Amino acid sequence: MVNVFYEGQVLWSQIDANQHMRHSAYADVAAQSRLNMLGLVGLSPARLFEFKVGPVLFKEELFYLREVGLGDVIKVTCAVSRSRADGSRWSIRHEIYRADGVKAAIINADGAWIDMDKRKLTLLPPKLEGMFLNAPLTDDYVEDIAKEKE
């Protein structure tokens, strides 16, 4: 398993009435994995804040494959599956695995960068752009070449 950016035990607070990991807990561990991955390439929340830039999500899509229960240890992988050449728009795929190696969920997140002062979408500053371009890529990574309407 490559690109594991979060590993931990499923907590009582992450369990729903059916005695398995609740839907929003999947999104929480994916977000932590994503932040850990960005931090590893040099884009920690503190570093991004220095430049008044942050990641913003447009869409998050979860596919539940197998149950995860209380006390299970999970590993979360994270890699860029699609992005523009300049890194301004991106998709990140997260996969959650149980300790027995079974893939329990896939989470796809589509996002961009936001200027925190102007509250508008932006490019990463030149000093940071190369860092994002060093993020791990999925085996089926696609570079978008056409700029979409915004």
Contacts in CASP RR format, 6 or more apart in sequence:
PFRMAT RR
TARGET T0000
AUTHOR 0000-0000-0000
METHOD contacts of the structure
MODEL  1
MVNVFYEGQVLWSQIDANQHMRHSAYADVAAQSRLNMLGLVGLSPARLFE
FKVGPVLFKEELFYLREVGLGDVIKVTCAVSRSRADGSRWSIRHEIYRAD
GVKAAIINADGAWIDMDKRKLTLLPPKLEGMFLNAPLTDDYVEDIAKEKE
1 75 0 8 1.000
1 77 0 8 1.000
1 97 0 8 1.000
1 101 0 8 1.000
2 77 0 8 1.000
2 136 0 8 1.000
3 37 0 8 1.000
3 77 0 8 1.000
3 78 0 8 1.000
3 79 0 8 1.000
3 136 0 8 1.000
4 75 0 8 1.000
4 76 0 8 1.000
4 77 0 8 1.000
5 32 0 8 1.000
5 33 0 8 1.000
5 34 0 8 1.000
5 36 0 8 1.000
5 37 0 8 1.000
5 40 0 8 1.000
5 76 0 8 1.000
5 77 0 8 1.000
5 78 0 8 1.000
6 29 0 8 1.000
6 32 0 8 1.000
6 33 0 8 1.000
6 36 0 8 1.000
6 74 0 8 1.000
6 75 0 8 1.000
6 76 0 8 1.000
6 78 0 8 1.000
7 73 0 8 1.000
7 74 0 8 1.000
7 75 0 8 1.000
7 76 0 8 1.000
8 73 0 8 1.000
8 74 0 8 1.000
8 75 0 8 1.000
9 71 0 8 1.000
9 72 0 8 1.000
9 73 0 8 1.000
9 74 0 8 1.000
10 21 0 8 1.000
10 25 0 8 1.000
10 68 0 8 1.000
10 69 0 8 1.000
10 70 0 8 1.000
10 71 0 8 1.000
10 72 0 8 1.000
10 73 0 8 1.000
10 74 0 8 1.000
11 70 0 8 1.000
11 71 0 8 1.000
12 70 0 8 1.000
14 21 0 8 1.000
14 22 0 8 1.000
14 25 0 8 1.000
14 28 0 8 1.000
15 21 0 8 1.000
15 22 0 8 1.000
15 69 0 8 1.000
15 70 0 8 1.000
16 22 0 8 1.000
16 23 0 8 1.000
19 69 0 8 1.000
19 70 0 8 1.000
20 67 0 8 1.000
20 68 0 8 1.000
20 69 0 8 1.000
21 67 0 8 1.000
21 68 0 8 1.000
21 69 0 8 1.000
21 72 0 8 1.000
23 62 0 8 1.000
23 64 0 8 1.000
26 62 0 8 1.000
26 64 0 8 1.000
26 96 0 8 1.000
26 105 0 8 1.000
26 107 0 8 1.000
27 60 0 8 1.000
27 62 0 8 1.000
27 107 0 8 1.000
29 74 0 8 1.000
29 76 0 8 1.000
29 96 0 8 1.000
30 60 0 8 1.000
30 76 0 8 1.000
30 78 0 8 1.000
30 94 0 8 1.000
30 96 0 8 1.000
30 107 0 8 1.000
30 109 0 8 1.000
32 76 0 8 1.000
33 76 0 8 1.000
33 77 0 8 1.000
33 78 0 8 1.000
33 94 0 8 1.000
34 55 0 8 1.000
34 78 0 8 1.000
34 92 0 8 1.000
34 94 0 8 1.000
34 109 0 8 1.000
35 44 0 8 1.000
35 45 0 8 1.000
36 78 0 8 1.000
37 78 0 8 1.000
37 79 0 8 1.000
37 92 0 8 1.000
37 135 0 8 1.000
37 136 0 8 1.000
38 44 0 8 1.000
38 48 0 8 1.000
38 55 0 8 1.000
38 132 0 8 1.000
38 135 0 8 1.000
39 45 0 8 1.000
39 47 0 8 1.000
41 131 0 8 1.000
41 132 0 8 1.000
41 134 0 8 1.000
41 135 0 8 1.000
42 128 0 8 1.000
42 131 0 8 1.000
43 128 0 8 1.000
43 131 0 8 1.000
43 132 0 8 1.000
45 54 0 8 1.000
47 128 0 8 1.000
48 54 0 8 1.000
48 55 0 8 1.000
48 128 0 8 1.000
49 116 0 8 1.000
51 124 0 8 1.000
51 125 0 8 1.000
51 127 0 8 1.000
51 128 0 8 1.000
52 115 0 8 1.000
52 116 0 8 1.000
52 117 0 8 1.000
53 113 0 8 1.000
53 114 0 8 1.000
53 115 0 8 1.000
53 116 0 8 1.000
53 122 0 8 1.000
53 124 0 8 1.000
53 125 0 8 1.000
53 128 0 8 1.000
54 113 0 8 1.000
54 114 0 8 1.000
54 116 0 8 1.000
55 111 0 8 1.000
55 112 0 8 1.000
55 113 0 8 1.000
55 114 0 8 1.000
56 111 0 8 1.000
56 112 0 8 1.000
56 113 0 8 1.000
56 114 0 8 1.000
56 121 0 8 1.000
57 109 0 8 1.000
57 110 0 8 1.000
57 111 0 8 1.000
58 110 0 8 1.000
58 111 0 8 1.000
58 112 0 8 1.000
59 108 0 8 1.000
59 109 0 8 1.000
59 110 0 8 1.000
59 111 0 8 1.000
60 107 0 8 1.000
60 108 0 8 1.000
60 109 0 8 1.000
60 110 0 8 1.000
61 107 0 8 1.000
61 108 0 8 1.000
61 109 0 8 1.000
62 105 0 8 1.000
62 106 0 8 1.000
62 107 0 8 1.000
63 105 0 8 1.000
63 106 0 8 1.000
63 107 0 8 1.000
64 104 0 8 1.000
64 105 0 8 1.000
65 102 0 8 1.000
65 103 0 8 1.000
65 104 0 8 1.000
65 105 0 8 1.000
65 106 0 8 1.000
66 98 0 8 1.000
66 102 0 8 1.000
66 103 0 8 1.000
66 104 0 8 1.000
66 105 0 8 1.000
67 104 0 8 1.000
68 74 0 8 1.000
68 96 0 8 1.000
68 98 0 8 1.000
68 104 0 8 1.000
68 105 0 8 1.000
72 98 0 8 1.000
72 99 0 8 1.000
73 98 0 8 1.000
73 99 0 8 1.000
74 96 0 8 1.000
74 97 0 8 1.000
74 98 0 8 1.000
74 99 0 8 1.000
74 104 0 8 1.000
75 96 0 8 1.000
75 97 0 8 1.000
75 99 0 8 1.000
76 94 0 8 1.000
76 95 0 8 1.000
76 96 0 8 1.000
76 97 0 8 1.000
77 94 0 8 1.000
77 95 0 8 1.000
77 97 0 8 1.000
78 92 0 8 1.000
78 93 0 8 1.000
78 94 0 8 1.000
78 136 0 8 1.000
79 92 0 8 1.000
79 93 0 8 1.000
79 135 0 8 1.000
79 136 0 8 1.000
79 137 0 8 1.000
79 138 0 8 1.000
79 141 0 8 1.000
80 90 0 8 1.000
80 91 0 8 1.000
80 92 0 8 1.000
80 93 0 8 1.000
80 135 0 8 1.000
80 136 0 8 1.000
80 137 0 8 1.000
80 138 0 8 1.000
80 141 0 8 1.000
81 91 0 8 1.000
81 92 0 8 1.000
81 93 0 8 1.000
81 108 0 8 1.000
81 137 0 8 1.000
81 138 0 8 1.000
81 140 0 8 1.000
81 141 0 8 1.000
81 142 0 8 1.000
82 90 0 8 1.000
82 91 0 8 1.000
82 141 0 8 1.000
82 142 0 8 1.000
82 143 0 8 1.000
82 144 0 8 1.000
83 89 0 8 1.000
83 90 0 8 1.000
83 91 0 8 1.000
83 132 0 8 1.000
83 143 0 8 1.000
83 144 0 8 1.000
84 90 0 8 1.000
84 143 0 8 1.000
84 144 0 8 1.000
84 145 0 8 1.000
84 147 0 8 1.000
85 143 0 8 1.000
85 144 0 8 1.000
85 145 0 8 1.000
86 123 0 8 1.000
86 129 0 8 1.000
87 123 0 8 1.000
87 124 0 8 1.000
87 129 0 8 1.000
87 132 0 8 1.000
87 133 0 8 1.000
88 112 0 8 1.000
88 113 0 8 1.000
88 121 0 8 1.000
88 122 0 8 1.000
88 123 0 8 1.000
88 124 0 8 1.000
89 110 0 8 1.000
89 111 0 8 1.000
89 112 0 8 1.000
89 144 0 8 1.000
89 148 0 8 1.000
90 110 0 8 1.000
90 111 0 8 1.000
90 112 0 8 1.000
90 132 0 8 1.000
91 108 0 8 1.000
91 109 0 8 1.000
91 110 0 8 1.000
91 111 0 8 1.000
92 108 0 8 1.000
92 109 0 8 1.000
92 111 0 8 1.000
93 106 0 8 1.000
93 107 0 8 1.000
93 108 0 8 1.000
93 138 0 8 1.000
94 106 0 8 1.000
94 107 0 8 1.000
94 108 0 8 1.000
94 109 0 8 1.000
95 103 0 8 1.000
95 105 0 8 1.000
95 106 0 8 1.000
95 107 0 8 1.000
96 103 0 8 1.000
96 104 0 8 1.000
96 105 0 8 1.000
96 106 0 8 1.000
96 107 0 8 1.000
97 103 0 8 1.000
97 104 0 8 1.000
98 104 0 8 1.000
112 121 0 8 1.000
113 121 0 8 1.000
113 122 0 8 1.000
113 123 0 8 1.000
113 124 0 8 1.000
114 120 0 8 1.000
114 121 0 8 1.000
114 122 0 8 1.000
115 121 0 8 1.000
115 122 0 8 1.000
121 150 0 8 1.000
123 129 0 8 1.000
124 130 0 8 1.000
124 131 0 8 1.000
124 132 0 8 1.000
END
